[in-house]
Amino acid sequence: MTTAVKTTDFEQEVLQSDKPVLVDFWAEWCGPCHAVSPILERIAAEREDELRLVKVNMDEEQELAIRYGVQSIPTMILFKGGEPAAAAIGAQPKGALERALGLVEA
């Protein structure tokens, strides 16, 4: 289950989470964002005990995008202990995303 996160609840949902949170920065008009979404859902489902997946709509939450230096979408940032730990940019195959995010050995 993916949660939509806004600036107002980002700290509680992501920064204060007791487990790692994969944040998907996306937009409704972004084709690659829609292409990568099912892959992210699968990664999260396979690791539901290890991490959470949340989505941030760039058009609605530009402040968060600026805060974390998101310049192109989709951008996925893995937060651990309230800090960005790894990131991946662009729609990629599942294995490439998992390696980029440090979820599997390279």
GROMACS elastic network, one bead per residue, 0.5 to 0.9 nm:
[ bonds ]
;  ai    aj funct       b0    kb
    1    41     6  0.77460   500
    1    44     6  0.83803   500
    1    45     6  0.80140   500
    1    52     6  0.84433   500
    1    53     6  0.75598   500
    1    54     6  0.86266   500
    2    41     6  0.74919   500
    2    44     6  0.86870   500
    2    52     6  0.77560   500
    2    53     6  0.54983   500
    2    54     6  0.52983   500
    2    55     6  0.69098   500
    3    13     6  0.89397   500
    3    52     6  0.87028   500
    3    53     6  0.69110   500
    3    55     6  0.61811   500
    3    56     6  0.88281   500
    4    54     6  0.57343   500
    4    56     6  0.60552   500
    4    57     6  0.77581   500
    5     8     6  0.80711   500
    5     9     6  0.63113   500
    5    10     6  0.59332   500
    5    13     6  0.73109   500
    5    14     6  0.85903   500
    5    23     6  0.88792   500
    5    54     6  0.63657   500
    5    55     6  0.59545   500
    5    56     6  0.54543   500
    5    57     6  0.80081   500
    5    61     6  0.88281   500
    6     9     6  0.55871   500
    6    10     6  0.58354   500
    6    55     6  0.87324   500
    6    56     6  0.65254   500
    6    57     6  0.79552   500
    6    60     6  0.79719   500
    6    61     6  0.62896   500
    6    64     6  0.83015   500
    7    10     6  0.51739   500
    7    11     6  0.78205   500
    7    56     6  0.86920   500
    7    61     6  0.62840   500
    7    62     6  0.88333   500
    7    63     6  0.72716   500
    7    64     6  0.63605   500
    8    11     6  0.75223   500
    8    12     6  0.86056   500
    9    12     6  0.54150   500
    9    13     6  0.59690   500
    9    14     6  0.82011   500
   10    13     6  0.51829   500
   10    14     6  0.54722   500
   10    15     6  0.68240   500
   10    16     6  0.87549   500
   10    64     6  0.84916   500
   11    14     6  0.55173   500
   11    16     6  0.60330   500
   11    17     6  0.84450   500
   11    82     6  0.82248   500
   12    15     6  0.60636   500
   12    16     6  0.51231   500
   12    17     6  0.67818   500
   13    16     6  0.64038   500
   13    17     6  0.59101   500
   13    21     6  0.83935   500
   13    54     6  0.84139   500
   14    17     6  0.52487   500
   14    18     6  0.88468   500
   14    19     6  0.88869   500
   14    20     6  0.80112   500
   14    21     6  0.59584   500
   14    22     6  0.84829   500
   14    23     6  0.80475   500
   14    52     6  0.88526   500
   14    54     6  0.82207   500
   14    79     6  0.71473   500
   14    80     6  0.87587   500
   14    81     6  0.88754   500
   14    82     6  0.66331   500
   15    18     6  0.87676   500
   15    21     6  0.83741   500
   15    79     6  0.73633   500
   15    80     6  0.80369   500
   15    81     6  0.68046   500
   15    83     6  0.69616   500
   16    19     6  0.87454   500
   16    81     6  0.72878   500
   16    82     6  0.59839   500
   17    20     6  0.69191   500
   17    21     6  0.72346   500
   17    52     6  0.89140   500
   17    80     6  0.83773   500
   17    81     6  0.73291   500
   17    82     6  0.72299   500
   18    21     6  0.89467   500
   18    80     6  0.86524   500
   18    81     6  0.73398   500
   18    82     6  0.89874   500
   19    49     6  0.86151   500
   19    50     6  0.65043   500
   19    51     6  0.56863   500
   19    52     6  0.73109   500
   19    79     6  0.87755   500
   19    80     6  0.69917   500
   19    81     6  0.74804   500
   20    50     6  0.69588   500
   20    52     6  0.65028   500
   20    53     6  0.88822   500
   20    78     6  0.67972   500
   20    79     6  0.55279   500
   20    81     6  0.69449   500
   20    82     6  0.82630   500
   21    50     6  0.89489   500
   21    51     6  0.54695   500
   21    53     6  0.58024   500
   21    54     6  0.71074   500
   21    77     6  0.82136   500
   21    78     6  0.57331   500
   21    79     6  0.51727   500
   21    80     6  0.67438   500
   21    82     6  0.87584   500
   22    40     6  0.86939   500
   22    44     6  0.82313   500
   22    51     6  0.70200   500
   22    52     6  0.60254   500
   22    54     6  0.62561   500
   22    55     6  0.83975   500
   22    76     6  0.66560   500
   22    77     6  0.57729   500
   22    79     6  0.62663   500
   22    80     6  0.89178   500
   22   101     6  0.88938   500
   23    52     6  0.84414   500
   23    53     6  0.60350   500
   23    54     6  0.50209   500
   23    55     6  0.56575   500
   23    56     6  0.69237   500
   23    75     6  0.81675   500
   23    76     6  0.54851   500
   23    77     6  0.52003   500
   23    78     6  0.61853   500
   23    79     6  0.74919   500
   24    33     6  0.86729   500
   24    37     6  0.83993   500
   24    40     6  0.82595   500
   24    53     6  0.74186   500
   24    54     6  0.61879   500
   24    56     6  0.60064   500
   24    57     6  0.83810   500
   24    73     6  0.88014   500
   24    74     6  0.68801   500
   24    75     6  0.60637   500
   24    77     6  0.67388   500
   24    78     6  0.88442   500
   25    33     6  0.83863   500
   25    54     6  0.87855   500
   25    55     6  0.60097   500
   25    57     6  0.60758   500
   25    58     6  0.61183   500
   25    65     6  0.74906   500
   25    70     6  0.77709   500
   25    72     6  0.88786   500
   25    73     6  0.64172   500
   25    74     6  0.56974   500
   25    75     6  0.52252   500
   25    76     6  0.60893   500
   25    77     6  0.80749   500
   26    29     6  0.87532   500
   26    30     6  0.70170   500
   26    32     6  0.89710   500
   26    33     6  0.56871   500
   26    34     6  0.83565   500
   26    55     6  0.70625   500
   26    56     6  0.62272   500
   26    57     6  0.52153   500
   26    58     6  0.56838   500
   26    59     6  0.83032   500
   26    72     6  0.89731   500
   26    73     6  0.57434   500
   26    74     6  0.51703   500
   26    75     6  0.71012   500
   26    76     6  0.87265   500
   27    30     6  0.53822   500
   27    31     6  0.87284   500
   27    33     6  0.69266   500
   27    34     6  0.86490   500
   27    56     6  0.81694   500
   27    57     6  0.52446   500
   27    58     6  0.55364   500
   27    59     6  0.62365   500
   27    60     6  0.86805   500
   27    73     6  0.76420   500
   27    74     6  0.79711   500
   28    31     6  0.80584   500
   28    33     6  0.78994   500
   28    34     6  0.79075   500
   28    57     6  0.76193   500
   28    58     6  0.88451   500
   28    59     6  0.83209   500
   29    33     6  0.83967   500
   29    34     6  0.87289   500
   30    33     6  0.52458   500
   30    34     6  0.66841   500
   30    35     6  0.89395   500
   30    73     6  0.74791   500
   30    74     6  0.78046   500
   31    34     6  0.52792   500
   31    35     6  0.63475   500
   31    36     6  0.88904   500
   32    36     6  0.61679   500
   32    37     6  0.85200   500
   32    73     6  0.78019   500
   32    74     6  0.67068   500
   32    90     6  0.70030   500
   32    91     6  0.54596   500
   32    92     6  0.89893   500
   33    36     6  0.53674   500
   33    37     6  0.61251   500
   33    73     6  0.68034   500
   33    74     6  0.51022   500
   33    75     6  0.86016   500
   33    90     6  0.78589   500
   33    91     6  0.67676   500
   34    37     6  0.52234   500
   34    38     6  0.76758   500
   34    74     6  0.88433   500
   34    91     6  0.88415   500
   35    38     6  0.69177   500
   35    39     6  0.78371   500
   35    91     6  0.67097   500
   35    92     6  0.89210   500
   36    39     6  0.52422   500
   36    40     6  0.63211   500
   36    41     6  0.87394   500
   36    74     6  0.78792   500
   36    90     6  0.81789   500
   36    91     6  0.51744   500
   36    92     6  0.69234   500
   36    93     6  0.80008   500
   36    94     6  0.85863   500
   37    40     6  0.51625   500
   37    41     6  0.61960   500
   37    42     6  0.86814   500
   37    91     6  0.87472   500
   38    42     6  0.61675   500
   38    43     6  0.86528   500
   39    42     6  0.50944   500
   39    43     6  0.62550   500
   39    44     6  0.86516   500
   39    92     6  0.87297   500
   39    93     6  0.75709   500
   39    94     6  0.59381   500
   39    97     6  0.88098   500
   40    43     6  0.50310   500
   40    44     6  0.61367   500
   40    45     6  0.84827   500
   40    53     6  0.76610   500
   40    94     6  0.77821   500
   40    97     6  0.85697   500
   41    44     6  0.51496   500
   41    45     6  0.60224   500
   41    46     6  0.85916   500
   41    53     6  0.74641   500
   42    46     6  0.60808   500
   42    47     6  0.85406   500
   42    94     6  0.85590   500
   43    46     6  0.52854   500
   43    47     6  0.63320   500
   43    48     6  0.84363   500
   43    53     6  0.88664   500
   43    94     6  0.75432   500
   43    98     6  0.78302   500
   44    47     6  0.50670   500
   44    48     6  0.55001   500
   44    49     6  0.88795   500
   44    50     6  0.84095   500
   44    51     6  0.66080   500
   44    52     6  0.63494   500
   44    53     6  0.60321   500
   45    48     6  0.50471   500
   45    49     6  0.86984   500
   45    52     6  0.88588   500
   46    49     6  0.84184   500
   46    50     6  0.89223   500
   47    50     6  0.51301   500
   47    51     6  0.60326   500
   47    52     6  0.81715   500
   48    51     6  0.56862   500
   48    52     6  0.65670   500
   48    53     6  0.88370   500
   49    52     6  0.82105   500
   56    59     6  0.88578   500
   56    60     6  0.80999   500
   56    61     6  0.67798   500
   56    64     6  0.81522   500
   56    65     6  0.85052   500
   57    60     6  0.54957   500
   57    61     6  0.59205   500
   57    62     6  0.81472   500
   58    61     6  0.51027   500
   58    62     6  0.53671   500
   58    63     6  0.86064   500
   58    64     6  0.79653   500
   58    65     6  0.64748   500
   58    70     6  0.89756   500
   58    73     6  0.84694   500
   59    62     6  0.60958   500
   60    63     6  0.87361   500
   61    64     6  0.57343   500
   61    65     6  0.68551   500
   62    65     6  0.50326   500
   62    66     6  0.62031   500
   62    67     6  0.85608   500
   63    66     6  0.51960   500
   63    67     6  0.61060   500
   63    68     6  0.87703   500
   64    68     6  0.62745   500
   64    69     6  0.84631   500
   64    70     6  0.83617   500
   65    68     6  0.54200   500
   65    69     6  0.59618   500
   65    71     6  0.74950   500
   66    69     6  0.50585   500
   66    70     6  0.61701   500
   66    71     6  0.79495   500
   67    70     6  0.78944   500
   68    77     6  0.88586   500
   68    84     6  0.84439   500
   70    73     6  0.74489   500
   70    74     6  0.89233   500
   70    75     6  0.67185   500
   71    75     6  0.82817   500
   72    75     6  0.65806   500
   72    89     6  0.73203   500
   72    90     6  0.77727   500
   73    76     6  0.83613   500
   73    89     6  0.67202   500
   73    90     6  0.61855   500
   73    91     6  0.85365   500
   74    88     6  0.83716   500
   74    89     6  0.59457   500
   74    90     6  0.50768   500
   74    91     6  0.65935   500
   75    87     6  0.71254   500
   75    88     6  0.58251   500
   75    90     6  0.61580   500
   75    91     6  0.85164   500
   76    86     6  0.83886   500
   76    87     6  0.54969   500
   76    88     6  0.52061   500
   76    89     6  0.63194   500
   76    90     6  0.83016   500
   76    97     6  0.88316   500
   76   101     6  0.82472   500
   77    84     6  0.63701   500
   77    85     6  0.73884   500
   77    86     6  0.58183   500
   77    88     6  0.65781   500
   77    89     6  0.86915   500
   77   101     6  0.75993   500
   78    83     6  0.83291   500
   78    84     6  0.58137   500
   78    85     6  0.56074   500
   78    86     6  0.52152   500
   78    87     6  0.60762   500
   78    88     6  0.87248   500
   78   101     6  0.65258   500
   78   102     6  0.87812   500
   79    82     6  0.58217   500
   79    83     6  0.51467   500
   79    85     6  0.54221   500
   79    86     6  0.73076   500
   79    87     6  0.89691   500
   80    83     6  0.54419   500
   80    84     6  0.63871   500
   80    85     6  0.59384   500
   80    86     6  0.88937   500
   81    84     6  0.83805   500
   81    85     6  0.87734   500
   82    85     6  0.89989   500
   84    87     6  0.76876   500
   85   101     6  0.80124   500
   85   102     6  0.85989   500
   86   100     6  0.70872   500
   86   101     6  0.50468   500
   86   102     6  0.67603   500
   87    97     6  0.88400   500
   87   100     6  0.65587   500
   87   101     6  0.56075   500
   87   102     6  0.87658   500
   88    91     6  0.86992   500
   88    92     6  0.86170   500
   88    96     6  0.89204   500
   88    97     6  0.64849   500
   88    98     6  0.89964   500
   88   100     6  0.56983   500
   88   101     6  0.63617   500
   89    92     6  0.81982   500
   89    97     6  0.87763   500
   89   100     6  0.89880   500
   91    97     6  0.83722   500
   92    95     6  0.81104   500
   92    96     6  0.60842   500
   92    97     6  0.60042   500
   93    96     6  0.54154   500
   93    97     6  0.63089   500
   93    98     6  0.87230   500
   94    97     6  0.52170   500
   94    98     6  0.61552   500
   94    99     6  0.86728   500
   95    98     6  0.51116   500
   95    99     6  0.62000   500
   95   100     6  0.85912   500
   95   104     6  0.82786   500
   96    99     6  0.51690   500
   96   100     6  0.60797   500
   96   101     6  0.85530   500
   96   106     6  0.89690   500
   97   100     6  0.50581   500
   97   101     6  0.60461   500
   97   102     6  0.84643   500
   97   103     6  0.83974   500
   98   101     6  0.52256   500
   98   102     6  0.61050   500
   98   104     6  0.57866   500
   98   105     6  0.86095   500
   98   106     6  0.87960   500
   99   102     6  0.50509   500
   99   103     6  0.59502   500
   99   104     6  0.53803   500
   99   105     6  0.64554   500
   99   106     6  0.54623   500
  100   103     6  0.77296   500
  100   104     6  0.86277   500
  100   106     6  0.81996   500
  101   104     6  0.80256   500
  102   105     6  0.69090   500
  102   106     6  0.77532   500
  103   106     6  0.89810   500
